[in-house]
Amino acid sequence: MKLLHHQQLREWSKPRSWRNFGWLALDYACVLLVAGCAVGFHIVRQEQGIHWAWEVPVALLAVFLQGILQHRIGLMGHESSHGLLLPSRVWNDRVANLLIFYPLFSDIRLYRKRHLGHHLHPNDHEQDPNLFGGKVERIWSKFPMGKQKFARCFYLMFFWPPFVLRNLLDLFLTLTAGTRGAAVSKSRVPLLGRVWFILSSLVLVACVGSGARSWPVLLCMTAVAVLVWAWLPAHAFSADGGMKPDELKQNALQKLSFNALLLLVLGGLSQRFGGQVIVGFVVLWICPLIYVFPYLMLLREIYQHANAGTDDLNNSRIMHVDPFTRWALLGYGNDYHLVHHLYPNIPHDRLAEVHNALLRESGDYATAVAESYGVVIAPENRRSILDMLAQ
């Protein structure tokens, strides 16, 4: 289906890398700000002798905000999975892993494998990886759904841990399974890396708990891991398609180095400030990553694809929302998701421009596009996102 001229598309498809790094730096600055405020309140509370109960709402708010920021960082990872972070594919993937995927305990290869299947088969109950894990029966089959029922089934369920943690399991399964029909890897190398990271984390906690220095042990464990990495032949890393064995081996070393540095930094800070550093990392990074992050991913996917079709012009929608919703849930062009599915190689900051061009130049698009205004309540003669999910 031809909607726009090739010359226009070539111009729009050029990534503006420094803008992406600027937005990513701002997200991480906000992460540090939220963590700093939470830690600062903890210190002041202890010094002033304020009751510990006051720390609970502060910690909960910090966890919620950190989950939003992690979700935004993940959305920039979505950009990078389409090669839109840097012009060089090799450097795009390396930088995306270091700045986005490794901090979120993932890998661009895993995400891209799943996401490609989603683009090939959007909303297909049999082949869209986003719908694996029983999500069709548990979630997608409930649509269309009225506003009150949606609030009960999704908004209020944020406060029901089994619902949220089930979505974390769905995310883990789809990331590791990729697409149905894909070859299943028999390599044990990724498992070795995970075992090493878990053991090193346990060693770190044990050393901090006992007051021992963790860095000598962690350095020795890292040295052993590097020796194993060097000893393993390149073909041992040939588990995933799309990358050469040598590239996969280099990727494994990069991931190992990142995880080792993370543990050494945590160990050094714990040696200086005590075990509360580990507690703070778990509360302010791990907890939002396993609770808030997967919930926001699910809610965004519902806004984008639930109660939609499978054709090119009806598999998603354009969403005009308030600034907070755009920032927290639909950042980096995800409010123009239909345009992204039509032209996945166009960067997020050009999608609105492309949408307007399509409205002017394509009668098919202008007739078929579904545009929502607001999330719950829409202006007169308009439809909100929840209105579209109910019809």
C-alpha positions as CSV (number, residue, x, y, z in Angstrom):
1,M,0.0,0.0,0.0
2,K,1.6,3.3,-1.1
3,L,0.5,6.3,0.9
4,L,3.4,8.8,0.7
5,H,6.2,9.5,-1.8
6,H,9.5,7.8,-1.4
7,Q,11.4,11.1,-1.3
8,Q,9.3,12.3,1.7
9,L,9.9,9.0,3.5
10,R,13.7,9.1,3.0
11,E,13.8,12.6,4.6
12,W,11.6,11.6,7.5
13,S,13.5,8.3,8.1
14,K,16.8,10.0,9.1
15,P,17.3,9.5,12.9
16,R,18.2,12.6,14.9
17,S,20.5,10.8,17.4
18,W,21.4,13.8,19.6
19,R,17.7,14.5,20.3
20,N,17.3,10.9,21.4
21,F,20.4,11.1,23.7
22,G,19.0,14.3,25.1
23,W,15.7,12.8,26.0
24,L,17.3,9.7,27.4
25,A,19.7,11.8,29.5
26,L,16.7,13.8,30.8
27,D,14.9,10.5,31.8
28,Y,17.9,9.3,33.7
29,A,18.3,12.7,35.4
30,C,14.7,12.3,36.6
31,V,15.6,8.8,37.9
32,L,18.4,10.3,39.9
33,L,16.2,13.2,41.1
34,V,13.5,10.9,42.3
35,A,15.9,8.5,44.0
36,G,17.8,11.4,45.6
37,C,14.6,12.9,47.0
38,A,13.6,9.5,48.4
39,V,17.0,8.9,50.0
40,G,17.1,12.5,51.2
41,F,13.8,12.1,53.0
42,H,15.0,8.8,54.5
43,I,18.1,10.5,55.9
44,V,16.2,13.5,57.3
45,R,13.6,11.3,58.8
46,Q,16.2,9.4,60.7
47,E,18.0,12.5,61.8
48,Q,14.8,14.2,63.0
49,G,13.4,11.1,64.7
50,I,10.2,11.1,62.5
51,H,8.1,8.0,62.7
52,W,9.1,5.4,60.0
53,A,5.5,5.2,58.8
54,W,5.9,8.6,57.0
55,E,8.5,6.9,54.7
56,V,5.9,4.5,53.3
57,P,3.9,7.0,51.1
58,V,7.2,8.6,50.0
59,A,8.6,5.2,49.0
60,L,5.4,4.2,47.2
61,L,5.4,7.5,45.2
62,A,9.1,7.1,44.4
63,V,8.5,3.5,43.2
64,F,5.6,4.7,41.0
65,L,7.6,7.5,39.4
66,Q,10.6,5.3,38.9
67,G,8.4,2.8,37.1
68,I,7.1,5.5,34.8
69,L,10.7,6.6,34.0
70,Q,11.7,3.0,33.4
71,H,8.8,2.7,31.0
72,R,10.0,5.8,29.2
73,I,13.5,4.4,28.9
74,G,12.0,1.2,27.6
75,L,10.1,3.2,24.9
76,M,13.4,4.6,23.8
77,G,14.6,1.0,23.6
78,H,11.7,0.4,21.2
79,E,13.1,3.2,19.0
80,S,16.5,1.5,19.1
81,S,15.0,-1.9,18.1
82,H,14.1,-0.3,14.8
83,G,17.6,1.1,14.4
84,L,16.6,4.6,15.1
85,L,19.0,5.5,18.0
86,L,22.1,5.6,15.8
87,P,22.7,5.3,12.1
88,S,25.1,2.4,12.5
89,R,23.2,-0.8,13.3
90,V,26.2,-2.2,15.2
91,W,26.6,0.9,17.4
92,N,22.9,1.3,17.7
93,D,22.6,-2.1,19.3
94,R,25.7,-1.7,21.5
95,V,24.7,1.7,22.9
96,A,21.1,0.6,23.3
97,N,22.1,-2.4,25.3
98,L,24.4,-0.4,27.6
99,L,22.1,2.6,28.1
100,I,18.6,1.0,27.9
101,F,18.3,-2.8,27.9
102,Y,21.0,-3.9,30.3
103,P,19.7,-1.5,33.0
104,L,16.3,-3.0,32.5
105,F,17.8,-6.5,32.6
106,S,16.9,-7.3,29.0
107,D,18.7,-7.4,25.7
108,I,17.9,-5.7,22.4
109,R,18.1,-9.1,20.5
110,L,15.3,-10.6,22.6
111,Y,13.1,-7.5,22.3
112,R,13.6,-7.2,18.6
113,K,12.8,-10.8,17.9
114,R,9.5,-10.4,19.8
115,H,8.7,-7.0,18.4
116,L,9.3,-8.0,14.8
117,G,6.6,-10.7,15.2
118,H,4.2,-8.1,16.5
119,H,4.8,-5.8,13.5
120,L,4.3,-8.8,11.1
121,H,1.1,-9.9,12.7
122,P,-0.5,-7.1,14.8
123,N,-3.4,-8.2,16.8
124,D,-3.4,-11.7,15.3
125,H,-4.4,-14.0,18.2
126,E,-2.3,-16.8,16.8
127,Q,0.9,-15.1,15.7
128,D,1.3,-11.8,17.5
129,P,3.9,-12.4,20.3
130,N,2.3,-9.6,22.4
131,L,-0.7,-11.9,22.8
132,F,1.1,-15.1,23.9
133,G,0.8,-16.5,27.4
134,G,-3.0,-16.7,27.5
135,K,-3.5,-13.0,27.1
136,V,-6.1,-13.5,24.4
137,E,-8.4,-15.3,26.7
138,R,-7.6,-13.3,29.9
139,I,-7.6,-9.8,28.3
140,W,-8.2,-9.3,24.6
141,S,-11.3,-11.4,24.4
142,K,-13.0,-9.1,27.0
143,F,-13.2,-6.3,24.4
144,P,-15.3,-4.4,23.6
145,M,-15.6,-3.3,27.2
146,G,-17.5,-0.4,28.9
147,K,-15.8,2.3,30.9
148,Q,-16.9,1.2,34.3
149,K,-15.9,-2.4,33.7
150,F,-12.5,-1.2,32.2
151,A,-11.9,0.8,35.4
152,R,-12.6,-2.3,37.5
153,C,-10.7,-4.8,35.3
154,F,-7.6,-2.6,34.7
155,Y,-7.2,0.6,36.6
156,L,-8.2,-0.9,40.0
157,M,-6.2,-4.1,39.3
158,F,-3.0,-2.1,39.6
159,F,-3.5,-2.6,43.4
160,W,-3.9,-6.4,43.1
161,P,-0.4,-7.8,42.9
162,P,-1.3,-11.2,41.4
163,F,-2.7,-9.4,38.3
164,V,0.4,-7.3,37.8
165,L,2.9,-10.1,38.5
166,R,1.0,-12.3,36.0
167,N,1.7,-9.7,33.4
168,L,5.4,-9.7,34.4
169,L,5.4,-13.4,33.7
170,D,3.7,-12.8,30.3
171,L,6.4,-10.3,29.5
172,F,9.2,-12.7,30.5
173,L,7.7,-15.6,28.5
174,T,7.2,-13.6,25.3
175,L,10.7,-12.2,25.5
176,T,12.3,-15.6,25.9
177,A,10.0,-17.4,23.5
178,G,10.1,-14.9,20.7
179,T,7.6,-15.9,18.0
180,R,5.8,-19.1,17.6
181,G,7.4,-21.5,15.1
182,A,10.8,-20.0,15.7
183,A,13.7,-22.4,16.4
184,V,14.3,-23.1,20.0
185,S,17.8,-22.4,21.1
186,K,19.8,-25.4,22.6
187,S,22.7,-23.2,23.8
188,R,23.4,-23.1,27.5
189,V,25.6,-20.0,27.3
190,P,22.8,-17.4,28.2
191,L,21.9,-19.6,31.2
192,L,25.5,-19.6,32.4
193,G,25.5,-15.8,32.3
194,R,22.3,-15.7,34.4
195,V,23.6,-18.2,36.9
196,W,26.8,-16.2,37.2
197,F,24.9,-13.0,37.8
198,I,22.6,-14.6,40.4
199,L,25.6,-16.1,42.3
200,S,27.5,-12.9,42.2
201,S,24.5,-11.0,43.5
202,L,24.1,-13.5,46.4
203,V,27.8,-13.1,47.2
204,L,27.4,-9.4,47.3
205,V,24.5,-9.6,49.7
206,A,26.4,-12.1,51.9
207,C,29.5,-9.9,52.0
208,V,27.5,-6.8,52.8
209,G,25.6,-8.7,55.5
210,S,28.7,-10.0,57.1
211,G,30.7,-6.7,56.8
212,A,33.3,-8.3,54.5
213,R,34.7,-6.6,51.5
214,S,32.8,-7.8,48.4
215,W,35.0,-6.4,45.6
216,P,37.9,-9.0,45.9
217,V,35.5,-11.9,45.6
218,L,33.5,-10.2,42.8
219,L,36.7,-9.5,40.9
220,C,37.7,-13.1,41.1
221,M,34.3,-14.3,40.0
222,T,34.4,-11.8,37.1
223,A,37.9,-13.0,36.1
224,V,36.7,-16.6,36.0
225,A,33.7,-15.6,33.9
226,V,35.9,-13.8,31.4
227,L,38.2,-16.8,31.2
228,V,35.2,-19.1,30.5
229,W,34.0,-16.5,27.9
230,A,37.4,-16.5,26.2
231,W,37.6,-20.4,26.3
232,L,34.2,-20.9,24.7
233,P,34.3,-21.1,20.9
234,A,32.2,-18.6,18.9
235,H,29.8,-21.2,17.7
236,A,28.7,-21.8,21.3
237,F,27.1,-18.4,21.1
238,S,25.1,-19.1,17.9
239,A,21.8,-19.4,19.7
240,D,20.0,-16.5,18.1
241,G,19.4,-15.7,14.5
242,G,20.1,-12.4,13.0
243,M,23.6,-12.0,14.5
244,K,26.9,-13.8,13.6
245,P,28.5,-16.0,16.4
246,D,31.4,-13.6,16.8
247,E,29.0,-10.7,17.3
248,L,27.0,-12.7,19.9
249,K,30.2,-13.6,21.7
250,Q,31.2,-9.9,21.9
251,N,27.7,-9.1,23.0
252,A,28.0,-11.6,25.9
253,L,31.3,-10.0,27.0
254,Q,29.6,-6.6,27.0
255,K,26.7,-7.8,29.1
256,L,29.1,-9.6,31.5
257,S,31.1,-6.4,31.9
258,F,28.0,-4.3,32.5
259,N,26.7,-6.6,35.2
260,A,30.1,-6.9,36.9
261,L,30.5,-3.2,37.0
262,L,27.0,-2.8,38.4
263,L,27.7,-5.3,41.2
264,L,31.1,-3.7,42.0
265,V,29.6,-0.3,42.2
266,L,26.9,-1.5,44.5
267,G,29.5,-3.3,46.6
268,G,31.7,-0.2,46.8
269,L,28.8,2.0,47.8
270,S,27.7,-0.6,50.4
271,Q,31.2,-0.7,51.9
272,R,31.0,3.1,52.3
273,F,27.4,3.6,53.3
274,G,26.2,0.3,54.6
275,G,23.6,-2.3,53.5
276,Q,20.9,0.3,53.0
277,V,22.5,0.9,49.5
278,I,21.3,-2.6,48.5
279,V,17.9,-2.0,50.0
280,G,17.6,1.3,48.2
281,F,18.5,-0.3,44.9
282,V,16.0,-3.0,45.4
283,V,13.2,-0.6,46.4
284,L,13.9,2.2,43.9
285,W,14.9,0.2,40.9
286,I,14.0,-3.5,41.1
287,C,10.5,-3.1,42.7
288,P,9.3,-0.6,40.0
289,L,10.8,-2.8,37.3
290,I,8.8,-5.9,38.4
291,Y,5.6,-4.1,39.4
292,V,5.0,-0.7,37.8
293,F,6.8,-1.3,34.5
294,P,4.9,-4.4,33.3
295,Y,1.6,-2.8,34.3
296,L,2.3,0.3,32.2
297,M,3.4,-1.8,29.3
298,L,0.1,-3.7,29.4
299,L,-2.0,-0.6,29.7
300,R,-0.2,1.0,26.8
301,E,-0.7,-2.0,24.6
302,I,-4.4,-2.1,25.5
303,Y,-4.8,1.6,24.6
304,Q,-2.9,1.0,21.3
305,H,-4.3,-2.3,20.1
306,A,-7.3,-3.6,22.1
307,N,-10.6,-3.7,20.2
308,A,-8.7,-2.9,16.9
309,G,-8.4,-4.9,13.7
310,T,-5.6,-6.6,11.9
311,D,-5.4,-4.6,8.7
312,D,-2.8,-1.9,7.9
313,L,-5.2,1.0,8.6
314,N,-7.1,-0.3,11.6
315,N,-4.6,-2.3,13.7
316,S,-4.0,0.7,16.0
317,R,-5.1,4.3,16.5
318,I,-4.0,7.9,17.0
319,M,-4.4,9.1,20.5
320,H,-4.6,12.8,21.5
321,V,-4.2,12.8,25.3
322,D,-3.3,15.0,28.2
323,P,0.4,15.8,28.8
324,F,0.7,13.5,31.8
325,T,-0.6,10.5,30.0
326,R,1.6,11.2,27.0
327,W,4.6,11.5,29.3
328,A,3.9,8.5,31.5
329,L,2.4,6.1,29.0
330,L,2.5,7.2,25.4
331,G,5.9,8.9,25.1
332,Y,8.2,8.9,22.2
333,G,5.6,8.8,19.5
334,N,3.4,6.0,21.0
335,D,0.4,8.3,20.7
336,Y,0.8,8.1,16.9
337,H,1.1,4.3,17.0
338,L,-0.9,3.6,13.8
339,V,1.6,5.7,11.8
340,H,4.5,3.8,13.5
341,H,3.0,0.5,12.2
342,L,2.7,1.9,8.7
343,Y,6.2,3.3,8.7
344,P,8.3,1.6,11.5
345,N,11.5,3.2,10.2
346,I,10.4,6.8,10.9
347,P,11.7,8.2,14.2
348,H,9.2,9.0,17.0
349,D,9.7,12.8,16.7
350,R,8.5,12.8,13.0
351,L,5.3,10.7,13.4
352,A,3.0,13.6,14.1
353,E,4.3,15.3,10.9
354,V,3.7,12.1,8.9
355,H,0.2,11.8,10.3
356,N,-0.7,15.3,9.2
357,A,0.8,14.6,5.7
358,L,-1.2,11.4,5.4
359,L,-4.4,13.2,6.3
360,R,-3.7,15.7,3.5
361,E,-2.5,13.3,0.8
362,S,-4.2,9.9,1.4
363,G,-7.9,9.7,1.2
364,D,-7.8,6.0,2.4
365,Y,-5.9,7.0,5.5
366,A,-8.1,10.0,6.3
367,T,-11.2,7.8,6.0
368,A,-9.9,4.8,8.0
369,V,-7.8,6.4,10.7
370,A,-9.2,6.2,14.2
371,E,-8.4,9.2,16.3
372,S,-9.2,9.4,20.0
373,Y,-9.4,12.6,22.1
374,G,-8.7,12.2,25.8
375,V,-8.6,8.9,27.8
376,V,-11.9,8.7,29.6
377,I,-13.9,11.8,28.6
378,A,-13.8,13.3,25.1
379,P,-14.9,16.6,23.8
380,E,-18.4,16.8,22.1
381,N,-18.6,14.7,18.9
382,R,-15.3,13.1,19.7
383,R,-14.4,9.7,21.1
384,S,-12.0,9.0,24.0
385,I,-9.7,6.0,24.2
386,L,-12.2,4.2,26.5
387,D,-15.0,5.0,24.1
388,M,-13.1,3.2,21.3
389,L,-12.5,0.3,23.6
390,A,-16.2,0.1,24.3
391,Q,-17.5,0.1,20.7
